[in-house]
Structures are given as C-alpha cells and as structure tokens.
Amino acid sequence: MVIEKEIILKLERLAKLRLSEAERSEIAEDLENILAMVNKLEEVDTTDVEPLVYIHDEVNALRVD
C-alpha cells in the first residue's frame, strides 16, 4: 500500500509537528513497511489458536489486610 502525501500531511498536522520533506518521505516509508507487516500477519492461519487473555498464569499475591 502506498501512503499518499496527504495522509502524511494530515498526521503531521494532527501531531502538531513540522517535518521536512526528507522526514515526510522517511515516515511514509516506515508506515508502508508497518502496513506490509500487518498484511503479512493477516495471512497466518489462526483457526485452532485460542485467544490469549493473560501472558502469565500468576495471580496477584495480596496481603490479608
């Protein structure tokens, strides 16, 4: 997916940043790489994978008081 210049300008305005053209093109490239990675993750078959609720099985050890 190609990130258009208007999207970068809108993000720049929303974040209240002032970027140079080099920085804009670098951010556009980074966003394209992120979207490519997300698209790659969408290809993974997760049919038999249960959702992860908690990373650890630990329970909070709270004091009686």
PDB file of N, CA, C and O in Angstrom:
ATOM      1  N   MET A   1       0.849  -1.184   0.000  1.00  0.00           N
ATOM      2  CA  MET A   1       0.000   0.000   0.000  1.00  0.00           C
ATOM      3  C   MET A   1       0.885   1.234   0.000  1.00  0.00           C
ATOM      4  O   MET A   1       1.860   1.317   0.747  1.00  0.00           O
ATOM      5  N   VAL A   2       0.537   2.172  -0.834  1.00  0.00           N
ATOM      6  CA  VAL A   2       1.304   3.406  -0.931  1.00  0.00           C
ATOM      7  C   VAL A   2       0.649   4.461  -0.042  1.00  0.00           C
ATOM      8  O   VAL A   2      -0.550   4.725  -0.135  1.00  0.00           O
ATOM      9  N   ILE A   3       1.464   5.050   0.815  1.00  0.00           N
ATOM     10  CA  ILE A   3       0.989   6.118   1.689  1.00  0.00           C
ATOM     11  C   ILE A   3       1.077   7.431   0.911  1.00  0.00           C
ATOM     12  O   ILE A   3       2.155   7.839   0.477  1.00  0.00           O
ATOM     13  N   GLU A   4      -0.058   8.077   0.744  1.00  0.00           N
ATOM     14  CA  GLU A   4      -0.083   9.323  -0.014  1.00  0.00           C
ATOM     15  C   GLU A   4       0.394  10.493   0.840  1.00  0.00           C
ATOM     16  O   GLU A   4       0.338  10.457   2.069  1.00  0.00           O
ATOM     17  N   LYS A   5       0.860  11.517   0.159  1.00  0.00           N
ATOM     18  CA  LYS A   5       1.405  12.688   0.830  1.00  0.00           C
ATOM     19  C   LYS A   5       0.359  13.371   1.710  1.00  0.00           C
ATOM     20  O   LYS A   5       0.696  13.923   2.757  1.00  0.00           O
ATOM     21  N   GLU A   6      -0.913  13.336   1.288  1.00  0.00           N
ATOM     22  CA  GLU A   6      -1.980  13.977   2.059  1.00  0.00           C
ATOM     23  C   GLU A   6      -2.130  13.329   3.433  1.00  0.00           C
ATOM     24  O   GLU A   6      -2.414  14.012   4.417  1.00  0.00           O
ATOM     25  N   ILE A   7      -1.940  12.017   3.500  1.00  0.00           N
ATOM     26  CA  ILE A   7      -2.044  11.315   4.781  1.00  0.00           C
ATOM     27  C   ILE A   7      -0.926  11.759   5.715  1.00  0.00           C
ATOM     28  O   ILE A   7      -1.157  11.997   6.901  1.00  0.00           O
ATOM     29  N   ILE A   8       0.275  11.869   5.184  1.00  0.00           N
ATOM     30  CA  ILE A   8       1.418  12.314   5.996  1.00  0.00           C
ATOM     31  C   ILE A   8       1.190  13.742   6.473  1.00  0.00           C
ATOM     32  O   ILE A   8       1.467  14.058   7.630  1.00  0.00           O
ATOM     33  N   LEU A   9       0.693  14.600   5.603  1.00  0.00           N
ATOM     34  CA  LEU A   9       0.431  15.990   5.997  1.00  0.00           C
ATOM     35  C   LEU A   9      -0.652  16.062   7.072  1.00  0.00           C
ATOM     36  O   LEU A   9      -0.560  16.871   7.994  1.00  0.00           O
ATOM     37  N   LYS A  10      -1.676  15.218   6.954  1.00  0.00           N
ATOM     38  CA  LYS A  10      -2.733  15.208   7.964  1.00  0.00           C
ATOM     39  C   LYS A  10      -2.186  14.721   9.305  1.00  0.00           C
ATOM     40  O   LYS A  10      -2.478  15.308  10.347  1.00  0.00           O
ATOM     41  N   LEU A  11      -1.388  13.643   9.278  1.00  0.00           N
ATOM     42  CA  LEU A  11      -0.778  13.141  10.517  1.00  0.00           C
ATOM     43  C   LEU A  11       0.146  14.191  11.138  1.00  0.00           C
ATOM     44  O   LEU A  11       0.181  14.365  12.356  1.00  0.00           O
ATOM     45  N   GLU A  12       0.882  14.875  10.288  1.00  0.00           N
ATOM     46  CA  GLU A  12       1.787  15.934  10.758  1.00  0.00           C
ATOM     47  C   GLU A  12       0.989  17.039  11.454  1.00  0.00           C
ATOM     48  O   GLU A  12       1.385  17.527  12.513  1.00  0.00           O
ATOM     49  N   ARG A  13      -0.132  17.427  10.852  1.00  0.00           N
ATOM     50  CA  ARG A  13      -0.965  18.479  11.438  1.00  0.00           C
ATOM     51  C   ARG A  13      -1.589  18.016  12.752  1.00  0.00           C
ATOM     52  O   ARG A  13      -1.604  18.763  13.730  1.00  0.00           O
ATOM     53  N   LEU A  14      -2.110  16.772  12.778  1.00  0.00           N
ATOM     54  CA  LEU A  14      -2.738  16.262  13.997  1.00  0.00           C
ATOM     55  C   LEU A  14      -1.743  16.127  15.145  1.00  0.00           C
ATOM     56  O   LEU A  14      -2.092  16.348  16.304  1.00  0.00           O
ATOM     57  N   ALA A  15      -0.508  15.765  14.821  1.00  0.00           N
ATOM     58  CA  ALA A  15       0.524  15.605  15.846  1.00  0.00           C
ATOM     59  C   ALA A  15       1.216  16.930  16.165  1.00  0.00           C
ATOM     60  O   ALA A  15       2.097  16.991  17.022  1.00  0.00           O
ATOM     61  N   LYS A  16       0.806  17.992  15.461  1.00  0.00           N
ATOM     62  CA  LYS A  16       1.394  19.323  15.651  1.00  0.00           C
ATOM     63  C   LYS A  16       2.913  19.290  15.473  1.00  0.00           C
ATOM     64  O   LYS A  16       3.675  19.793  16.299  1.00  0.00           O
ATOM     65  N   LEU A  17       3.319  18.672  14.351  1.00  0.00           N
ATOM     66  CA  LEU A  17       4.732  18.576  14.004  1.00  0.00           C
ATOM     67  C   LEU A  17       5.014  19.396  12.760  1.00  0.00           C
ATOM     68  O   LEU A  17       4.115  19.697  11.975  1.00  0.00           O
ATOM     69  N   ARG A  18       6.268  19.747  12.598  1.00  0.00           N
ATOM     70  CA  ARG A  18       6.734  20.368  11.363  1.00  0.00           C
ATOM     71  C   ARG A  18       7.883  19.518  10.850  1.00  0.00           C
ATOM     72  O   ARG A  18       8.969  19.496  11.429  1.00  0.00           O
ATOM     73  N   LEU A  19       7.624  18.823   9.758  1.00  0.00           N
ATOM     74  CA  LEU A  19       8.607  17.898   9.220  1.00  0.00           C
ATOM     75  C   LEU A  19       9.171  18.419   7.903  1.00  0.00           C
ATOM     76  O   LEU A  19       8.504  19.140   7.162  1.00  0.00           O
ATOM     77  N   SER A  20      10.402  18.039   7.636  1.00  0.00           N
ATOM     78  CA  SER A  20      10.999  18.359   6.345  1.00  0.00           C
ATOM     79  C   SER A  20      10.521  17.326   5.327  1.00  0.00           C
ATOM     80  O   SER A  20       9.932  16.310   5.697  1.00  0.00           O
ATOM     81  N   GLU A  21      10.774  17.586   4.053  1.00  0.00           N
ATOM     82  CA  GLU A  21      10.379  16.630   3.012  1.00  0.00           C
ATOM     83  C   GLU A  21      11.084  15.291   3.198  1.00  0.00           C
ATOM     84  O   GLU A  21      10.498  14.239   2.944  1.00  0.00           O
ATOM     85  N   ALA A  22      12.333  15.325   3.639  1.00  0.00           N
ATOM     86  CA  ALA A  22      13.068  14.079   3.870  1.00  0.00           C
ATOM     87  C   ALA A  22      12.423  13.277   4.996  1.00  0.00           C
ATOM     88  O   ALA A  22      12.299  12.055   4.907  1.00  0.00           O
ATOM     89  N   GLU A  23      12.015  13.973   6.052  1.00  0.00           N
ATOM     90  CA  GLU A  23      11.359  13.295   7.172  1.00  0.00           C
ATOM     91  C   GLU A  23      10.000  12.737   6.761  1.00  0.00           C
ATOM     92  O   GLU A  23       9.616  11.649   7.191  1.00  0.00           O
ATOM     93  N   ARG A  24       9.275  13.480   5.930  1.00  0.00           N
ATOM     94  CA  ARG A  24       7.979  13.005   5.449  1.00  0.00           C
ATOM     95  C   ARG A  24       8.136  11.729   4.627  1.00  0.00           C
ATOM     96  O   ARG A  24       7.374  10.777   4.797  1.00  0.00           O
ATOM     97  N   SER A  25       9.117  11.713   3.746  1.00  0.00           N
ATOM     98  CA  SER A  25       9.312  10.522   2.915  1.00  0.00           C
ATOM     99  C   SER A  25       9.784   9.340   3.760  1.00  0.00           C
ATOM    100  O   SER A  25       9.432   8.195   3.479  1.00  0.00           O
ATOM    101  N   GLU A  26      10.576   9.613   4.790  1.00  0.00           N
ATOM    102  CA  GLU A  26      11.031   8.544   5.682  1.00  0.00           C
ATOM    103  C   GLU A  26       9.854   7.963   6.474  1.00  0.00           C
ATOM    104  O   GLU A  26       9.752   6.747   6.637  1.00  0.00           O
ATOM    105  N   ILE A  27       8.977   8.827   6.960  1.00  0.00           N
ATOM    106  CA  ILE A  27       7.805   8.371   7.706  1.00  0.00           C
ATOM    107  C   ILE A  27       6.861   7.595   6.787  1.00  0.00           C
ATOM    108  O   ILE A  27       6.296   6.582   7.198  1.00  0.00           O
ATOM    109  N   ALA A  28       6.689   8.056   5.562  1.00  0.00           N
ATOM    110  CA  ALA A  28       5.841   7.341   4.608  1.00  0.00           C
ATOM    111  C   ALA A  28       6.389   5.939   4.358  1.00  0.00           C
ATOM    112  O   ALA A  28       5.630   4.972   4.300  1.00  0.00           O
ATOM    113  N   GLU A  29       7.694   5.835   4.211  1.00  0.00           N
ATOM    114  CA  GLU A  29       8.324   4.523   4.008  1.00  0.00           C
ATOM    115  C   GLU A  29       8.132   3.631   5.233  1.00  0.00           C
ATOM    116  O   GLU A  29       7.836   2.444   5.095  1.00  0.00           O
ATOM    117  N   ASP A  30       8.299   4.194   6.427  1.00  0.00           N
ATOM    118  CA  ASP A  30       8.099   3.424   7.663  1.00  0.00           C
ATOM    119  C   ASP A  30       6.655   2.927   7.769  1.00  0.00           C
ATOM    120  O   ASP A  30       6.422   1.770   8.120  1.00  0.00           O
ATOM    121  N   LEU A  31       5.692   3.793   7.468  1.00  0.00           N
ATOM    122  CA  LEU A  31       4.289   3.400   7.536  1.00  0.00           C
ATOM    123  C   LEU A  31       3.968   2.308   6.512  1.00  0.00           C
ATOM    124  O   LEU A  31       3.195   1.395   6.801  1.00  0.00           O
ATOM    125  N   GLU A  32       4.551   2.398   5.329  1.00  0.00           N
ATOM    126  CA  GLU A  32       4.355   1.362   4.321  1.00  0.00           C
ATOM    127  C   GLU A  32       4.913   0.026   4.798  1.00  0.00           C
ATOM    128  O   GLU A  32       4.306  -1.021   4.572  1.00  0.00           O
ATOM    129  N   ASN A  33       6.067   0.061   5.456  1.00  0.00           N
ATOM    130  CA  ASN A  33       6.658  -1.168   5.999  1.00  0.00           C
ATOM    131  C   ASN A  33       5.786  -1.761   7.106  1.00  0.00           C
ATOM    132  O   ASN A  33       5.629  -2.979   7.189  1.00  0.00           O
ATOM    133  N   ILE A  34       5.226  -0.912   7.945  1.00  0.00           N
ATOM    134  CA  ILE A  34       4.342  -1.380   9.019  1.00  0.00           C
ATOM    135  C   ILE A  34       3.098  -2.028   8.431  1.00  0.00           C
ATOM    136  O   ILE A  34       2.686  -3.100   8.877  1.00  0.00           O
ATOM    137  N   LEU A  35       2.496  -1.385   7.432  1.00  0.00           N
ATOM    138  CA  LEU A  35       1.305  -1.942   6.804  1.00  0.00           C
ATOM    139  C   LEU A  35       1.612  -3.255   6.085  1.00  0.00           C
ATOM    140  O   LEU A  35       0.784  -4.166   6.079  1.00  0.00           O
ATOM    141  N   ALA A  36       2.781  -3.358   5.487  1.00  0.00           N
ATOM    142  CA  ALA A  36       3.173  -4.608   4.834  1.00  0.00           C
ATOM    143  C   ALA A  36       3.309  -5.720   5.868  1.00  0.00           C
ATOM    144  O   ALA A  36       2.920  -6.859   5.606  1.00  0.00           O
ATOM    145  N   MET A  37       3.855  -5.403   7.037  1.00  0.00           N
ATOM    146  CA  MET A  37       3.993  -6.397   8.094  1.00  0.00           C
ATOM    147  C   MET A  37       2.620  -6.840   8.593  1.00  0.00           C
ATOM    148  O   MET A  37       2.401  -8.030   8.823  1.00  0.00           O
ATOM    149  N   VAL A  38       1.701  -5.903   8.760  1.00  0.00           N
ATOM    150  CA  VAL A  38       0.352  -6.249   9.206  1.00  0.00           C
ATOM    151  C   VAL A  38      -0.340  -7.114   8.164  1.00  0.00           C
ATOM    152  O   VAL A  38      -1.020  -8.079   8.514  1.00  0.00           O
ATOM    153  N   ASN A  39      -0.177  -6.784   6.898  1.00  0.00           N
ATOM    154  CA  ASN A  39      -0.759  -7.607   5.842  1.00  0.00           C
ATOM    155  C   ASN A  39      -0.175  -9.017   5.852  1.00  0.00           C
ATOM    156  O   ASN A  39      -0.883  -9.991   5.598  1.00  0.00           O
ATOM    157  N   LYS A  40       1.100  -9.119   6.141  1.00  0.00           N
ATOM    158  CA  LYS A  40       1.741 -10.440   6.229  1.00  0.00           C
ATOM    159  C   LYS A  40       1.161 -11.231   7.399  1.00  0.00           C
ATOM    160  O   LYS A  40       0.948 -12.438   7.281  1.00  0.00           O
ATOM    161  N   LEU A  41       0.905 -10.569   8.523  1.00  0.00           N
ATOM    162  CA  LEU A  41       0.321 -11.241   9.685  1.00  0.00           C
ATOM    163  C   LEU A  41      -1.096 -11.729   9.396  1.00  0.00           C
ATOM    164  O   LEU A  41      -1.522 -12.748   9.940  1.00  0.00           O
ATOM    165  N   GLU A  42      -1.822 -11.017   8.552  1.00  0.00           N
ATOM    166  CA  GLU A  42      -3.184 -11.426   8.219  1.00  0.00           C
ATOM    167  C   GLU A  42      -3.207 -12.740   7.436  1.00  0.00           C
ATOM    168  O   GLU A  42      -4.244 -13.400   7.380  1.00  0.00           O
ATOM    169  N   GLU A  43      -2.081 -13.132   6.830  1.00  0.00           N
ATOM    170  CA  GLU A  43      -2.005 -14.367   6.073  1.00  0.00           C
ATOM    171  C   GLU A  43      -1.874 -15.604   6.975  1.00  0.00           C
ATOM    172  O   GLU A  43      -2.083 -16.727   6.516  1.00  0.00           O
ATOM    173  N   VAL A  44      -1.535 -15.405   8.229  1.00  0.00           N
ATOM    174  CA  VAL A  44      -1.309 -16.520   9.146  1.00  0.00           C
ATOM    175  C   VAL A  44      -2.643 -17.154   9.522  1.00  0.00           C
ATOM    176  O   VAL A  44      -3.600 -16.463   9.870  1.00  0.00           O
ATOM    177  N   ASP A  45      -2.687 -18.498   9.446  1.00  0.00           N
ATOM    178  CA  ASP A  45      -3.898 -19.229   9.810  1.00  0.00           C
ATOM    179  C   ASP A  45      -3.942 -19.388  11.327  1.00  0.00           C
ATOM    180  O   ASP A  45      -3.093 -20.060  11.913  1.00  0.00           O
ATOM    181  N   THR A  46      -4.928 -18.771  11.952  1.00  0.00           N
ATOM    182  CA  THR A  46      -5.071 -18.838  13.409  1.00  0.00           C
ATOM    183  C   THR A  46      -6.358 -19.566  13.806  1.00  0.00           C
ATOM    184  O   THR A  46      -6.937 -19.293  14.858  1.00  0.00           O
ATOM    185  N   THR A  47      -6.793 -20.484  12.961  1.00  0.00           N
ATOM    186  CA  THR A  47      -8.056 -21.180  13.187  1.00  0.00           C
ATOM    187  C   THR A  47      -8.082 -21.933  14.508  1.00  0.00           C
ATOM    188  O   THR A  47      -9.055 -21.824  15.253  1.00  0.00           O
ATOM    189  N   ASP A  48      -7.032 -22.699  14.820  1.00  0.00           N
ATOM    190  CA  ASP A  48      -7.006 -23.531  16.027  1.00  0.00           C
ATOM    191  C   ASP A  48      -6.275 -22.890  17.189  1.00  0.00           C
ATOM    192  O   ASP A  48      -5.926 -23.583  18.145  1.00  0.00           O
ATOM    193  N   VAL A  49      -6.034 -21.608  17.140  1.00  0.00           N
ATOM    194  CA  VAL A  49      -5.303 -20.915  18.195  1.00  0.00           C
ATOM    195  C   VAL A  49      -6.300 -20.230  19.123  1.00  0.00           C
ATOM    196  O   VAL A  49      -7.140 -19.443  18.685  1.00  0.00           O
ATOM    197  N   GLU A  50      -6.191 -20.545  20.413  1.00  0.00           N
ATOM    198  CA  GLU A  50      -7.074 -19.904  21.381  1.00  0.00           C
ATOM    199  C   GLU A  50      -6.584 -18.487  21.673  1.00  0.00           C
ATOM    200  O   GLU A  50      -5.378 -18.238  21.679  1.00  0.00           O
ATOM    201  N   PRO A  51      -7.499 -17.570  21.911  1.00  0.00           N
ATOM    202  CA  PRO A  51      -7.093 -16.198  22.238  1.00  0.00           C
ATOM    203  C   PRO A  51      -6.321 -16.151  23.552  1.00  0.00           C
ATOM    204  O   PRO A  51      -6.639 -16.871  24.499  1.00  0.00           O
ATOM    205  N   LEU A  52      -5.320 -15.309  23.595  1.00  0.00           N
ATOM    206  CA  LEU A  52      -4.509 -15.139  24.790  1.00  0.00           C
ATOM    207  C   LEU A  52      -5.120 -14.037  25.643  1.00  0.00           C
ATOM    208  O   LEU A  52      -5.239 -12.891  25.209  1.00  0.00           O
ATOM    209  N   VAL A  53      -5.508 -14.399  26.863  1.00  0.00           N
ATOM    210  CA  VAL A  53      -6.097 -13.422  27.763  1.00  0.00           C
ATOM    211  C   VAL A  53      -5.015 -12.833  28.662  1.00  0.00           C
ATOM    212  O   VAL A  53      -4.904 -11.614  28.797  1.00  0.00           O
ATOM    213  N   TYR A  54      -4.227 -13.697  29.269  1.00  0.00           N
ATOM    214  CA  TYR A  54      -3.146 -13.268  30.153  1.00  0.00           C
ATOM    215  C   TYR A  54      -1.849 -13.933  29.718  1.00  0.00           C
ATOM    216  O   TYR A  54      -1.847 -15.093  29.305  1.00  0.00           O
ATOM    217  N   ILE A  55      -0.767 -13.210  29.809  1.00  0.00           N
ATOM    218  CA  ILE A  55       0.528 -13.759  29.429  1.00  0.00           C
ATOM    219  C   ILE A  55       1.027 -14.720  30.501  1.00  0.00           C
ATOM    220  O   ILE A  55       1.604 -15.760  30.183  1.00  0.00           O
ATOM    221  N   HIS A  56       0.809 -14.381  31.764  1.00  0.00           N
ATOM    222  CA  HIS A  56       1.288 -15.191  32.879  1.00  0.00           C
ATOM    223  C   HIS A  56       0.112 -15.862  33.581  1.00  0.00           C
ATOM    224  O   HIS A  56      -1.010 -15.355  33.577  1.00  0.00           O
ATOM    225  N   ASP A  57       0.399 -17.021  34.185  1.00  0.00           N
ATOM    226  CA  ASP A  57      -0.627 -17.709  34.986  1.00  0.00           C
ATOM    227  C   ASP A  57      -0.605 -17.236  36.435  1.00  0.00           C
ATOM    228  O   ASP A  57      -1.383 -17.710  37.262  1.00  0.00           O
ATOM    229  N   GLU A  58       0.286 -16.305  36.734  1.00  0.00           N
ATOM    230  CA  GLU A  58       0.426 -15.851  38.101  1.00  0.00           C
ATOM    231  C   GLU A  58      -0.789 -15.040  38.555  1.00  0.00           C
ATOM    232  O   GLU A  58      -1.410 -14.323  37.769  1.00  0.00           O
ATOM    233  N   VAL A  59      -1.106 -15.172  39.829  1.00  0.00           N
ATOM    234  CA  VAL A  59      -2.190 -14.403  40.423  1.00  0.00           C
ATOM    235  C   VAL A  59      -1.557 -13.425  41.399  1.00  0.00           C
ATOM    236  O   VAL A  59      -0.536 -13.735  42.013  1.00  0.00           O
ATOM    237  N   ASN A  60      -2.150 -12.251  41.546  1.00  0.00           N
ATOM    238  CA  ASN A  60      -1.608 -11.285  42.498  1.00  0.00           C
ATOM    239  C   ASN A  60      -1.590 -11.875  43.900  1.00  0.00           C
ATOM    240  O   ASN A  60      -2.594 -12.404  44.377  1.00  0.00           O
ATOM    241  N   ALA A  61      -0.439 -11.778  44.554  1.00  0.00           N
ATOM    242  CA  ALA A  61      -0.318 -12.238  45.944  1.00  0.00           C
ATOM    243  C   ALA A  61      -0.596 -11.046  46.836  1.00  0.00           C
ATOM    244  O   ALA A  61       0.287 -10.234  47.110  1.00  0.00           O
ATOM    245  N   LEU A  62      -1.824 -10.955  47.278  1.00  0.00           N
ATOM    246  CA  LEU A  62      -2.223  -9.820  48.097  1.00  0.00           C
ATOM    247  C   LEU A  62      -2.161 -10.171  49.568  1.00  0.00           C
ATOM    248  O   LEU A  62      -2.373 -11.319  49.956  1.00  0.00           O
ATOM    249  N   ARG A  63      -1.870  -9.181  50.377  1.00  0.00           N
ATOM    250  CA  ARG A  63      -1.861  -9.381  51.829  1.00  0.00           C
ATOM    251  C   ARG A  63      -3.290  -9.470  52.354  1.00  0.00           C
ATOM    252  O   ARG A  63      -4.229  -8.997  51.713  1.00  0.00           O
ATOM    253  N   VAL A  64      -3.442 -10.073  53.510  1.00  0.00           N
ATOM    254  CA  VAL A  64      -4.766 -10.245  54.117  1.00  0.00           C
ATOM    255  C   VAL A  64      -5.394  -8.901  54.433  1.00  0.00           C
ATOM    256  O   VAL A  64      -6.600  -8.721  54.260  1.00  0.00           O
ATOM    257  N   ASP A  65      -4.591  -7.961  54.892  1.00  0.00           N
ATOM    258  CA  ASP A  65      -5.146  -6.672  55.315  1.00  0.00           C
ATOM    259  C   ASP A  65      -5.360  -5.818  54.067  1.00  0.00           C
ATOM    260  O   ASP A  65      -5.822  -4.681  54.169  1.00  0.00           O
TER     261      ASP A  65
END
